[in-house]
Amino acid sequence: MASNLYFVVQDLSLIEPVYQFSLDFFINVFERSIENATGSRNERVRNINSKFCYNLYLIINQSLLSKDKL
């Protein structure tokens, strides 16, 4: 799932050249999600995925220009 999201985020630069995110940025968001995930072993994987998607959404949403937010 994370690899698919990486390529989706990379394709944002096709909409606007300003939207260029590095692999380091993406890895940092993923590592932060791993650190903040809690729960048992099975729940933890789901929590990592949901936290990662949510954190990535928040960061990307903040960086979008107002003309592209709709």
Summary of the structure (lengths in Angstrom):
residues: 70
radius of gyration: 13.2
end to end distance: 24.4
largest distance: 41.8
contacts: 154
relative contact order: 0.15
helix: 77%
strand: 0%
